[in-house]
Amino acid sequence: MSIAIGVVAATTATHADVRLPSVFSDHMVLQQKQEIRIWGWAEKGEAVDVRFRDAAATTQADDHGRWQVELPAMDATAQPQTLVVKGNNTIEVSDILIGEVWLCSGQSNMEWTVDRCTDAEQEIAAANYPLIRHIAIPKTSSFLPVDDVPADWKVCSPETAGRFTACGYFMARHLYQELNVPIGLVNSSWGGTRVEPWTPPVGFQQVPALENIYRSIITRTPGTDAYEQRLTAHIDATTDWVETARASMKTNALLSPSPAYPSELLPFSQHQDPTMLYNGMIHPILGFSIRGAIWYQGESNHAEGMLYLEKKKALISGWRELWKQGDFPFYYVQIAPYQYGSEDAEILPRFWEAQAAVEDEVPHTAMVVINDLATIDNIHPPAKQEVGRRLARLALKNDYGRSETVAHSPEMKSMEIDGNQVRIVFSNAAGGLKTRDGQAPTDFEVIGAGSGGFQPATATIDGDTLILTSDKVKQPVAFRFAWNKTAEPNLMGGTGLPVGAFRGGELPEFVDTLPISSDYQLVYDLDLAKLGKEIQYDVDNSNDVKAFDRVAYLLELAREDGSDQAIFVSMDAFTDDVNRIGIPTKASGAHFQQRVNSLDVFTTVDGIQTGVNMAKGNIEFWPHNYAAANDAKVPGASNSVYDFGDKPSEPVDGYGSMQVHDFGAKQTLFAINKWNAGAKADIGIGNSPGETRDWTFTGNADTYTSKRLRVYVHVQSGAQD
């Protein structure tokens, strides 16, 4: 791998020879029916004559030694042509074809080569397509724009095709077979990269949500007002320090250290930093006429949700503005389902939603869905043939006049809630919905009041309409589809294009979804802002409670930034004394360190394992001090870290612990500790960050703008009047 940091090619010619960038080299393909831009370098003021077919143009190199001409648009031809450029020397570029040129960019799934695909040996042996050409831009990272990089065009053959971008090659092969014109692929991709390094400064500038990135770029860029202002301030401070230092030498006075060079002025140095790959791998080909771009990227940004939409806007608008070809087509691949280790299963669906939103908000874009091609344990699905074919079909429909081609996956056109049914009407169904295995559609869920969260739904196909029902949701209000990182749904349109993850309806408030039926009774309601040595509940119905068989806790937390959290946990009753199910103060006499049965968990917090009738729960309720030692031998608990297996100790009226855990998942579900400290109590949902896992020593209660605990019991049948 060759990685260049800094400016690879100078912007001023250092000798008289006329030069061309590497993208203008033997075997290249030029874009048909578009003005042909050709540029290069020569000595300042040097006359340059350019001739190609019947067209000619003459120009002079500017003060920086750069020259450019524009030749008229030309029709496609498979007959090899020659480009002649004359200055003080003569350059001839031969075997040039005219056809369709596509830029291929992104991360490893675009970089992925034909020789690593499904049926690679057969594909390579059959790759006898001399009218398909490919140029790979070397991996180059630079803080300043690079004019040129070493690269060369390859003619497609069994000897060369194995190293072509697979997505690009299979798209090109399909286009060639349909259009019968030469196809050129400009492959500028780098595995594992984020979207930010591919984006030019002007792209960030155009998206208000990314103002912080834009400011960071221009503050580092020499010649900008922001750079000069910050550098001037540093120079002034340093000058003052130098004067002070000189004076101190005469008086032997103590001297403070000199001002540090501002970190915000340091140029980016890593290839993942903003603009670094645009400068090194896109700028060298900027302006080379193309039909459009294909993009396969997202894995490295997949935890960002809708922020990715803003970053894609910046990428696309930035490229389009600088390429000066208007809103050229931009087609991209939605990343496939993948395990992503222990990561919360809903992070990836939210990212899919952001990817899908790009085609709704950015003109002349479209997305390929590939959840039917996934390899759950391999982030690089090898069946790139179908990915390329789907990209080609988008181009055929939108750019090559094949209006009858079905290229877009089915998408929700409308939804209606009719009693206990959700009816979803689809567009692009291509003659009606179906499933690829002939079974009922999978991976649909619905939610409604009291449903306890989303519940699996039965889906029935009726032409281009889908009907959802669930025995567990009598009045659905919303639905979601394929909302899991490993979902491989079977629903597709009539031509086989799969349906991507989506959702609809209005989500109910978390509390409204909880399975708190009329058989549940509120016992305690406490504003946790009132925590202290004496616990005074806002609501105390304990005198009204008779026999009960389950206990439930609802903890709701809110912060000023809107990051609200809530959790509902219920379990088989661990005591028959209603006075011992609230905050376990010394006065209550509550002291429980034990397993609890039939644990049900519902939450809004990512990463917490949810479910019903879970078997591996435990509670740590006591008013005592406690240590990290796992004397109770809770499976998986630490002897040195405060977690789900700690040891109570004297005094009885000490630190205090009210913790519910899922020890099977090594998770704290919720904790309320040190209530005597009031505003500095410990409160949290899920595992706490830092040195403890159960919120011990966090003293964070005052970081919440509101905090509320409710305690319920499930009344035994016949126990309530």
TORMI-671170 format. One line per 4 residues: for each residue x, z, y of C-alpha. Coordinates in steps of 0.25 Angstrom, whole numbers, always signed. Each point is the difference from the previous one (the first is absolute). Layout:
X Z Y; ... $
// end
This chain:
+0 +0 +0; +5 -4 +14; -5 +9 +11; +5 -3 +14 $
-1 +10 +11; +1 -5 +14; +0 -14 +6; +3 -10 -11 $
+1 -13 +8; +4 +0 +15; -9 -6 +10; +10 -8 +7 $
+8 -11 -6; +15 +3 -1; +5 -14 -2; -5 -14 +2 $
-6 -4 -13; -15 -1 +0; -6 +9 -11; -14 +1 -7 $
-6 +13 -6; +0 +1 -15; -15 -3 -1; +4 -14 +5 $
+8 -4 -12; +0 -10 -12; -13 +0 -9; -9 +7 +11 $
-15 -3 +2; -5 -2 +14; -15 +3 +3; -9 -12 +1 $
-9 -3 +11; +6 +10 +9; +10 -2 +11; +14 +2 -6 $
+9 +10 +8; +15 -2 -3; +10 +9 +7; +15 +4 -1 $
+12 +3 +8; +11 -8 +7; +10 +2 +12; -7 +4 +13 $
-5 -13 +6; +3 -9 -12; -9 -12 -2; -7 +0 -13 $
-7 -12 -7; -10 +3 -11; -6 -11 -9; -10 +1 -11 $
-7 -12 -6; -6 -8 +12; +1 +12 +9; +12 +3 +10 $
+2 +11 +10; +12 +3 +10; +3 +13 +6; +11 +9 +5 $
+5 +14 -4; -4 +11 +9; +8 +10 +7; +0 +8 -13 $
+4 -12 -8; -14 -1 -7; -8 -13 +0; -13 -4 -5 $
-8 -13 -2; -14 -3 -4; -4 -12 -9; -14 -6 -1 $
-8 +4 -12; +1 -8 -13; -7 -2 -13; +4 +5 -13 $
+10 -8 -8; +7 +2 -13; +11 -11 +4; +13 +7 +3 $
+3 +0 +15; +12 +2 +8; +2 +8 +13; +12 -4 +9 $
+5 +10 +11; +11 -5 +9; +8 +7 +11; +15 +1 +0 $
-2 -1 -15; -10 -6 -9; -9 +8 -10; -8 -7 -11 $
-11 +7 -8; -5 -7 -12; -11 +0 -10; -10 +5 +10 $
-15 +0 -4; -12 +1 +8; -12 +8 -5; -5 +15 +0 $
+9 +12 +4; -4 +14 -3; +7 +13 +4; +0 +10 -11 $
+3 +14 +4; -1 +15 -4; +6 +9 -10; +3 +0 -14 $
-12 -7 -6; +3 -12 +9; +14 +1 -3; -3 +1 -15 $
+6 -13 -6; -6 -10 -10; +10 +5 -11; -6 +13 +0 $
-15 -4 -2; -9 -1 -11; +4 -12 -9; +13 -2 +8 $
+7 -8 -10; -11 -11 -1; -3 +0 +15; +15 -2 +3 $
+1 -11 -10; -12 -7 +6; +5 +1 +14; +3 -15 +2 $
-6 -1 +14; +11 -7 +9; -10 +0 +12; -1 +15 +0 $
+12 +6 +8; +4 +14 +3; +9 +7 +9; +3 +15 -1 $
+4 +8 +13; +11 +10 -4; -3 +15 +2; +5 +2 +14 $
-3 +12 +9; +3 +0 +15; -4 +8 +12; +2 -13 +9 $
-6 -14 -3; +8 -8 -10; +1 -15 +3; +5 -5 -14 $
+2 +5 -14; +7 -7 -12; -11 -7 -8; -3 -13 -7 $
-12 -8 -5; -1 -1 -15; -7 -11 -8; -10 +5 -10 $
+5 -2 -14; +2 +8 -13; +13 +3 +5; -4 +6 +13 $
-15 +4 -1; +3 +13 -7; +5 +6 +13; -11 -4 +9 $
-10 +9 +5; -11 +1 -11; -12 +1 +9; +5 -11 +9 $
+4 -9 -11; -13 +1 -8; -8 -2 +13; +9 -12 +3 $
-2 -6 -13; -15 +1 +1; +0 -6 +14; +9 -12 -5 $
-9 -3 -11; -12 +0 +9; +6 -7 +12; +11 -8 -6 $
+9 +2 +12; +14 +7 +1; -1 +15 +1; +11 +9 +7 $
+1 +15 -2; +8 +9 +10; +2 +13 -7; +3 +11 +9 $
-3 +13 -8; +7 +13 -4; -5 +10 -10; -4 +14 +3 $
-2 -3 +15; -10 +5 +10; -8 -9 +9; +7 +6 +13 $
+13 -7 -2; -6 -14 -1; -8 +2 +13; +6 -5 +14 $
-1 +9 +12; -11 -8 +6; -8 +2 -12; +0 +15 +2 $
-2 -2 +15; -13 -6 -3; -6 +11 -8; -3 +13 +8 $
+0 +9 -12; +15 -4 -2; +4 +3 +14; +10 +11 -5 $
+7 -10 -9; +1 -10 +12; +5 +10 +9; +11 +4 -10 $
+5 -14 -1; +1 -4 +15; +6 +13 +3; +12 -4 -9 $
+1 -14 +4; +10 -3 +11; -6 -7 +12; -14 +6 +0 $
-4 +9 +11; -2 +12 -10; +14 -1 -5; +6 -1 +14 $
-8 +12 +5; +4 +9 -12; +15 -5 +0; +1 +2 +15 $
-6 +14 -1; +11 +3 -11; +11 -6 +8; -4 +9 +12 $
+0 +12 -8; +13 -3 -6; +6 -3 +13; -5 +13 +5 $
+6 +7 -12; +14 -7 +2; +0 +5 +15; -3 +14 -5 $
+10 -1 -11; +11 -4 +10; -4 +12 +9; +1 +9 -12 $
+14 -4 -3; +4 +5 +14; -8 +14 -2; +2 +2 -15 $
-16 +1 +0; -7 -1 -13; -6 -14 -2; -12 -4 -8 $
+1 -12 -10; -2 -14 +6; -13 -6 -1; -3 -7 -13 $
-3 -14 -1; -15 -2 -1; -4 -3 -14; -12 -8 +6 $
+11 -10 +5; +7 -2 -13; -3 -14 -7; -8 +0 -13 $
+10 -1 -12; -9 +0 -12; -7 -12 -6; -13 +8 +0 $
+0 +2 +15; -9 -7 +9; +3 -15 +3; +13 +0 -9 $
-4 -10 -10; -8 -9 +10; +13 -1 +8; +8 -3 -12 $
-9 -8 -9; -11 -6 +8; +7 -3 +13; +10 -9 -6 $
-12 -9 -4; -9 +3 +11; -6 -13 +5; +2 -8 -13 $
-13 -7 -1; -9 +6 -11; -14 -2 -5; -2 +15 -1 $
+5 +13 -7; -2 +7 -13; +2 +15 +0; +1 +10 -12 $
+4 +14 +5; -6 +14 +1; +5 +9 -10; +10 +6 +10 $
-11 +3 +10; -11 +3 -10; -2 +15 +4; -4 -4 +15 $
-14 -4 -2; -6 -7 +12; +13 +1 +8; +5 -11 -9 $
-11 -9 +6; +6 +2 +14; +14 -3 -5; -5 -13 -7 $
-6 -4 +14; +13 +2 +6; +7 -8 -10; -9 -12 +0 $
-2 -1 +15; +15 +2 +2; +3 -11 -9; -11 -9 +5 $
+4 +2 +15; +15 -3 -2; -2 -12 -10; -8 -7 +11 $
-9 -7 -11; -13 +7 +4; -7 +9 -11; +6 -6 -12 $
-6 +4 -13; +5 +13 -6; -4 +3 -14; +4 +13 -7 $
-1 +7 -14; -7 +13 -1; +9 +9 -8; -4 +3 -14 $
-5 +13 -7; +12 +9 -3; +2 +14 -5; +9 +5 +12 $
+3 +13 -8; -8 +12 +3; -4 -5 +14; -15 +2 +4 $
-8 -11 -7; -8 -3 +13; +12 -4 +9; +2 -13 -6 $
-15 -4 +1; +1 +4 +15; +12 -10 +1; -8 -11 -7 $
-11 +2 +10; +10 -1 +12; +6 -13 -7; -14 -6 -1 $
-3 +3 +15; +11 -9 +4; -8 -13 -3; -12 +6 +7 $
+8 +3 +13; +11 -10 +1; -4 -15 +0; +4 -10 -10 $
+5 +10 -10; -5 +2 -14; +3 +9 -12; +2 -2 -15 $
-5 +11 -9; +7 +2 -13; -5 +13 -6; -3 -8 -12 $
+15 -3 -1; +5 +14 +1; +11 +7 -9; -3 +14 +3 $
+14 +5 -4; +7 -12 +6; +0 -2 +15; +3 -14 -2 $
-11 -7 -7; +7 -12 -7; -12 -10 -1; +4 -6 +14 $
-6 -13 -5; -14 +4 +3; +5 +7 +13; +6 -14 +5 $
-12 -7 -4; -10 +9 +8; +9 -2 +12; +0 -15 -2 $
-15 +0 -1; -1 +7 +14; +9 -10 +6; -8 -12 -7 $
-13 +6 +6; +4 +4 +13; +11 -10 +4; -1 -12 -9 $
-15 -4 +1; -4 +5 -14; -13 +7 +6; -6 +0 -14 $
+11 +8 -6; -4 +15 -3; +12 +8 +5; -5 +13 +5 $
-3 +12 -9; -15 +5 +1; -2 +9 +12; -12 +9 +3 $
-9 -7 +10; -11 +11 +1; -4 +13 -7; -14 +7 -1 $
-4 +13 -5; -13 -1 -7; -4 +14 -6; +9 +3 -11 $
+7 -13 +1; +11 -6 +8; -1 -16 +1; +12 -7 +4 $
+0 -15 +4; +13 -8 -1; +5 -12 +7; +10 -10 -7 $
-7 +3 -14; +2 -14 -4; -13 -2 -7; -2 +15 -4 $
+8 +12 -4; +5 +3 -14; +10 +8 -7; +13 -5 -7 $
-3 +7 -13; -15 -2 +0; -3 +15 +1; -7 +7 +11 $
+8 +1 +13; +9 +12 +1; +6 +10 +10; -12 +2 +9 $
-4 +13 +5; -11 +6 +9; -2 +13 +8; -11 +7 +6 $
-6 +14 +3; +4 +10 -10; +7 -10 -9; +13 +8 +0 $
+8 -12 +5; +0 -14 -4; -6 -2 -14; +2 -12 -10 $
-11 -11 +3; -6 -10 -10; +1 -14 +6; -9 -11 -3 $
+2 -15 +4; -11 -8 +6; +6 -13 +5; +8 +3 +12 $
-6 +14 +1; +5 +13 -7; -10 +12 -2; +6 +14 -1 $
-6 +12 -6; +4 +13 -6; -7 +11 -7; +8 +11 +8 $
-4 -6 +14; -15 +0 +2; +2 -5 +15; +13 -7 +2 $
+5 -2 +14; +13 -7 -2; +9 -7 -11; +14 -4 -3 $
+6 -10 -10; +14 +1 -7; +4 +12 +9; +11 +4 -9 $
+15 -4 +0; -1 -5 -14; -14 -6 +0; +0 -14 -7 $
-15 -4 +2; -6 -11 -7; -9 -5 +10; +2 -15 +5 $
-7 -12 +6; -4 -12 -7; +14 -7 +1; +7 +12 -5 $
+5 +6 +13; +0 +15 -1; -7 +10 +10; +9 +9 +7 $
-2 +15 +3; -10 +3 +11; -11 +10 +4; -12 +1 +8 $
-11 +9 +5; +1 +13 +9; +8 +11 -7; -8 +13 +0 $
+6 +13 +5; +9 +6 -10; -10 +12 -1; -12 -8 -2 $
+7 -6 -13; +2 +13 -6; -8 +4 -13; -5 +12 +7 $
-15 +0 -5; -11 +9 +2; +6 +9 -11; +12 +3 +9 $
-1 +12 +10; +8 +2 +12; +7 +14 -1; +10 +0 +11 $
+3 -9 +12; +13 +4 +8; +6 -6 +13; +15 +2 -4 $
+3 +1 +14; -5 +14 -1; +9 +4 -11; +6 +14 +1 $
+2 +13 -7; -15 +2 +0; -8 -12 -6; -13 -2 +7 $
-8 -12 -6; -9 -8 +10; -10 -1 -12; +0 +10 -11 $
-11 -2 -10; +6 +9 -11; -11 +9 -1; -10 -11 -3 $
+9 -5 -12; -5 +3 -14; +7 -5 -13; +9 -12 +2 $
+8 -9 -10; +9 -8 +10; +8 +2 +13; +3 -10 +10 $
+9 -1 +12; -1 -10 +12; +12 +0 +9; -1 -9 +13 $
+12 -1 +9; +2 -9 +13; +11 -3 +9; +0 -6 +14 $
+6 -13 -5; -12 -2 -8; +7 +2 -14; -12 +8 -5 $
+1 +5 -15; -10 +6 -9; -1 +5 -15; -11 +5 -9 $
+4 +7 -12; -10 +6 -10; +3 +8 -13; -7 +8 -11 $
-2 +14 +6; +13 +9 -2; -8 +13 +4; -15 +4 +0 $
+3 +8 +13; -4 -8 +12; +8 +9 +9; +13 -4 -6 $
-2 -16 +2; +4 +0 +15; +13 +3 +7; +7 +10 -10 $
+2 +12 +10; +4 +14 -5; -14 +4 +3; -7 -10 -9 $
+8 +4 -12; +3 -14 -4; +12 -3 -8; +0 -12 -9 $
+12 -7 -6; -6 -9 -11; -4 -13 -5; -13 -6 +4 $
-9 -9 -8; -8 -13 +3; +7 -3 +13; -7 -10 +9 $
+8 -6 +12; -4 -9 +11; +9 -2 +12; +3 -9 +12 $
+15 +2 -2; +9 -10 -6; +8 +4 -12; -9 +11 -5 $
-5 -3 -14; -15 +0 +0; -10 +1 -12; -11 +8 -7 $
+2 +10 -11; +15 +1 +1; +6 +10 -9; +13 +4 +6 $
-4 +8 +12; +5 +14 +5; -2 +10 +11; +8 +10 +7 $
-9 +9 +8; +6 +13 +5; +3 +8 +13; +14 +4 -5 $
+13 -5 +4; +6 -10 -10; +13 -6 -5; +3 -14 -6 $
+3 +5 -14; -9 -6 -10; -2 +13 -8; -14 -5 -4 $
+7 -12 -7; -9 -11 +6; +4 -13 -7; +9 -8 +10 $
+1 +11 +11; +13 +3 +6; +7 +14 -1; +7 -3 +14 $
-10 -8 +8; -13 +6 +5; -10 -9 -7; -12 +1 -10 $
+7 +11 -8; +4 +12 +9; +1 +15 -3; -8 +10 +8 $
+7 +13 +5; -2 +12 +8; -5 +3 +10; -14 -3 -3 $
-4 -2 +14; +11 -10 +2; +2 -15 +3; -12 -5 -8 $
-3 -12 -8; -13 -8 -2; +5 -12 -8; -7 -10 -10 $
+9 -9 -8; +0 -11 -9; +12 +4 -8; -1 -12 -9 $
+3 -9 +11; +10 +10 +7; -9 +0 +12; -5 +11 +9 $
-15 -4 +3; -1 +9 +12; +6 +13 +5; -4 +11 +11 $
+11 +10 +1; +4 +11 +9; -13 +1 +6; +4 +13 +7 $
+9 -9 +9; -12 -7 +6; +4 -12 +8; +13 +0 -8 $
-6 +0 -14; +4 -10 -10; -11 -10 -3; +1 -14 -7 $
-6 -10 -10; +9 -6 -10; +15 +4 -2; +7 +4 +13 $
+12 -7 +4; +13 +7 +2; +6 +12 -8; -13 +4 -6 $
-12 -7 -7; -11 +10 +2; +1 +1 +15; +7 +14 +0 $
+8 +3 +13; -6 -13 +7; -7 +9 +11; -8 -13 +3 $
-14 +5 +3; +0 -3 +15; +4 -15 -3; -14 -2 -4 $
-11 -2 +11; -11 +4 -9; +1 +6 -14; -12 +5 -8 $
-2 +6 -14; -13 +0 -8; -2 +7 -13; -12 -4 -9 $
-5 +5 -14; -8 -8 -10; -12 +9 -3; -3 +1 -15 $
-13 -5 -5; -11 +10 +2; +9 +9 +8; -6 -4 +14 $
-15 +3 +4 $
// end
